[in-house]
Amino acid sequence: MLHEIESEKLGAHGPAVTQAISACVHCGFCLPTCPTYQLLGEEENSPRGRIFLMKEVLEGELQPADIADSIDKCLGCAACMTACPSGVNYDQLLTGYRHLKHQRTRTWMQRVRDFMVHSTLPYAERFRWAIRTGRLFKPFARLLPATLRPMLELLPDRLPAKADWPTLTKVEGRRRARVVLLTGCAQDVLAPRITKAAISVLVRNGVEVVIPSGQGCCGALSWHAGRVSVAAKMAADLLQRIPQDVDAVLTTTAGCGSTLKEYGHVTSGTPAHAQGQWLEQNVKDVCEFLDELGLAPPAGLPRLMRVAYHDACHLLHAQKIVQAPRRLLSKINNLQLVELPSAGSCCGSAGSYNIEQPGLAEVLGRDKSREILKTEVHAVATGNIGCMVQLQRHLRESSNNPPPVWHTIEVLERAYRPRSLTEMDSVAQMSPTMY
């Protein structure tokens, strides 16, 4: 039984792991919400099945290698948590298990790929250098082993100029709030325009913006992969740079936000724990914050524009932020918000999932893009850079005239400074994409 497992084998993650496994009553409510179960139709590729398999490994009935493929195929999208009537903390279970057992089952080729991903993506300068170097070898991607090929195939064709953010942006007139804005590591390389739009919208709403210099990765990618010690170190480094004389700490990236809201858990047992708990209580998604603050009415768009909203998994399922982005978009004159039939289903990005499981990610991305195209919208809005990259790639592969994909904050920024739709489209086409 689980309670008989030696405590040192479970370590600090023991309580979360055992609680999550014990809470699951195997009711099956998670099955219709799980992307991999819907695609593969296999119990071992469902949340319920994976929980049972993890329990078997922890009790010594199975070996970690026996279930490695099933764990690899999990997106970590947390859709099962939204559907679960028993409150199973599946995300903590998955992180804990990957920390305890999963890292030991990697093949040497997977270890090479994981090393390349985790040694570049969380570090902006390395990531920028890796993209530029990788593009030289992109024409030869098909010569690489299948495990490594997606990293080259997903590289963008170009990068925007490196951004130099002001440490402090003050407001004109009455100051309503003062916030820290985190820029995101991969996002700062691929789409710095998102941070630029966030600063613009915040300042227009009377919010003074502090951008800590030298900020690094929040540790989200490492945390979700079970690299908990690396994530804890990244969290401690970031916390040292964040001033606490602010009303909130804001993020524009859903995947980062979900981890930042777990910083009390990420920093557990470390000297940064108290700071981690403070940040966990004060971090907000930028749309969540603006919705609570009260948005100053934007001027609106020059003419009617249909915009589909795609829920980023770690905004919808992990942070439970559903209505805030929709309420903000609904305040824009001449914007018609279009709901997608499967707005809450994963697009297949899921951190580095489209590198680790390119086949399944391809199906999910293609299905989502086709659904979007059927709505005949002018643009798509979402709240996560990974989703933006995935959706734009598959929309361009599925259509000769694909709608642009924008961050929600970009749509708001455009509404404050109306442009012609032609100009808006041209700006969107400059967006870097991973294909």
DAMO-V874149 format. One record per backbone hydrogen bond with DSSP energy under -0.5 kcal/mol. NH is the residue of the N-H (numbers start at 1). CO is the residue of the C=O. E is the energy in kcal/mol with one decimal. If there is no record, write none. Layout:
NH:CO:E  NH:CO:E
This chain:
4:1:-1.6  5:2:-1.8  9:6:-1.5  10:6:-0.9  10:7:-0.6  11:7:-2.8  13:10:-1.1  14:11:-1.7  17:13:-2.5  18:14:-3.0  19:15:-2.4  20:16:-2.0  21:17:-2.2  22:18:-2.5  23:19:-1.9  24:20:-1.0  24:21:-0.5  31:28:-1.1  33:30:-1.0  34:30:-1.0  34:31:-0.9  35:33:-0.6  38:34:-2.3  39:35:-2.0  40:36:-2.8  41:37:-2.6  45:42:-1.5  46:43:-1.5  49:43:-0.5  50:46:-2.7  51:47:-2.5  52:48:-1.9  53:49:-2.3  54:50:-2.8  55:51:-2.1  56:52:-2.0  57:53:-2.0  58:54:-2.5  59:55:-1.7  60:57:-1.5  61:56:-2.5  62:56:-1.2  66:63:-1.8  67:63:-0.6  67:64:-1.2  68:64:-0.5  71:67:-2.2  72:68:-2.6  73:69:-1.6  74:71:-1.1  81:78:-0.7  82:78:-1.0  83:79:-1.4  84:80:-1.5  87:84:-0.6  90:88:-1.9  93:89:-1.9  94:90:-2.8  95:91:-2.3  96:92:-2.5  97:93:-2.8  98:94:-2.6  99:95:-1.9  100:96:-2.3  101:97:-3.3  102:97:-1.5  103:98:-1.5  104:101:-1.4  105:102:-2.1  106:103:-0.7  111:107:-2.4  112:108:-1.8  113:109:-2.4  114:110:-3.1  115:111:-2.4  116:112:-2.2  117:113:-2.4  118:114:-3.0  119:115:-1.5  120:117:-1.0  121:117:-2.0  123:120:-2.0  124:122:-0.6  127:120:-0.6  127:123:-3.1  128:124:-2.6  129:125:-2.3  130:126:-3.1  131:127:-2.3  132:128:-2.0  133:129:-2.4  134:130:-3.0  135:131:-1.9  136:132:-0.5  136:133:-1.1  137:133:-0.6  137:134:-0.9  138:134:-0.7  140:137:-1.7  141:138:-1.9  143:140:-1.9  144:141:-1.8  148:145:-1.3  149:145:-1.6  150:146:-0.7  151:148:-1.0  152:148:-0.6  152:149:-1.2  153:149:-2.1  154:150:-2.0  155:152:-1.4  165:163:-0.5  169:209:-2.6  170:168:-0.5  173:171:-0.5  176:174:-0.6  176:206:-3.4  177:206:-1.5  179:208:-2.8  180:248:-2.2  181:210:-2.7  182:180:-0.5  182:250:-2.7  188:184:-1.1  189:185:-0.9  189:186:-0.6  190:186:-2.7  191:187:-3.0  194:191:-2.0  196:192:-2.0  197:193:-2.4  198:194:-2.3  199:195:-2.6  200:196:-2.1  201:197:-2.6  202:198:-2.6  203:199:-2.6  204:200:-2.0  205:201:-0.9  205:202:-0.7  206:203:-1.9  207:202:-2.3  208:177:-2.9  208:206:-0.6  209:169:-2.3  210:179:-2.9  210:208:-0.5  211:167:-2.1  211:209:-0.5  212:210:-0.6  215:212:-1.0  217:122:-0.5  223:219:-2.9  224:220:-2.6  225:221:-1.0  226:223:-1.5  227:222:-2.7  228:226:-1.7  231:227:-2.3  232:228:-2.5  233:229:-1.8  234:230:-2.5  235:231:-2.5  236:232:-2.3  237:233:-2.3  238:234:-2.4  239:235:-2.7  240:236:-1.4  241:237:-0.5  241:238:-1.4  242:238:-0.6  242:239:-0.8  243:241:-0.6  246:244:-1.1  247:178:-3.6  248:178:-0.8  249:282:-2.2  250:180:-3.8  250:248:-0.5  251:284:-1.6  252:182:-0.5  254:252:-0.5  254:383:-1.3  257:253:-2.6  258:254:-2.1  259:255:-1.1  260:256:-2.9  261:257:-1.9  262:259:-2.1  263:260:-1.4  265:262:-1.4  266:262:-2.6  267:263:-2.5  268:265:-1.0  270:267:-2.1  273:270:-1.8  276:272:-2.7  277:273:-2.4  278:274:-2.0  279:275:-2.6  280:276:-2.4  281:277:-1.4  282:278:-0.8  282:279:-1.1  283:279:-1.8  284:249:-2.8  286:251:-2.2  289:285:-2.5  290:286:-2.3  291:287:-2.1  292:288:-1.8  293:289:-2.6  294:290:-2.2  300:415:-1.9  301:333:-2.4  302:419:-0.7  305:334:-2.4  307:305:-0.5  307:336:-2.6  308:379:-2.4  309:338:-1.6  310:308:-0.5  310:381:-2.8  311:309:-0.6  311:343:-1.1  312:310:-0.6  315:312:-1.7  316:312:-2.8  317:313:-2.4  318:313:-1.4  321:315:-3.1  322:320:-0.8  326:322:-0.6  327:323:-3.0  328:324:-2.1  329:325:-2.3  330:326:-2.2  331:327:-0.6  331:328:-1.1  332:329:-1.6  333:331:-0.6  335:332:-1.4  336:305:-2.7  336:334:-0.5  337:335:-0.7  338:307:-3.1  340:309:-0.6  343:340:-1.5  345:342:-1.9  352:350:-0.7  353:349:-0.8  353:350:-1.3  354:349:-1.1  355:352:-1.5  356:352:-2.1  357:353:-3.7  361:357:-2.4  362:358:-2.0  363:359:-1.5  364:360:-2.3  365:361:-2.6  366:362:-2.5  367:363:-2.6  368:364:-2.1  369:365:-2.3  370:366:-2.2  371:367:-1.9  372:368:-2.1  373:369:-2.5  374:370:-1.7  375:371:-0.8  375:372:-1.1  376:372:-0.5  376:373:-1.1  377:372:-0.7  378:306:-2.4  379:306:-1.3  380:404:-2.3  381:308:-3.1  382:406:-1.7  388:384:-2.1  389:385:-2.4  390:386:-2.3  391:387:-3.0  392:388:-2.4  393:389:-2.0  394:390:-2.0  395:391:-2.5  396:392:-2.0  397:393:-1.5  398:394:-1.2  399:395:-1.1  404:378:-0.7  406:380:-3.3  406:404:-0.5  408:382:-2.1  410:407:-1.1  411:407:-1.5  412:408:-1.9  413:409:-2.2  414:410:-2.2  415:411:-1.7  416:412:-1.6  417:413:-1.2  424:420:-2.3  425:421:-2.6  426:422:-2.0  427:423:-2.0  428:424:-2.1  429:425:-2.2  430:426:-0.6  430:427:-1.0  431:428:-2.0  432:190:-0.7  435:433:-1.6
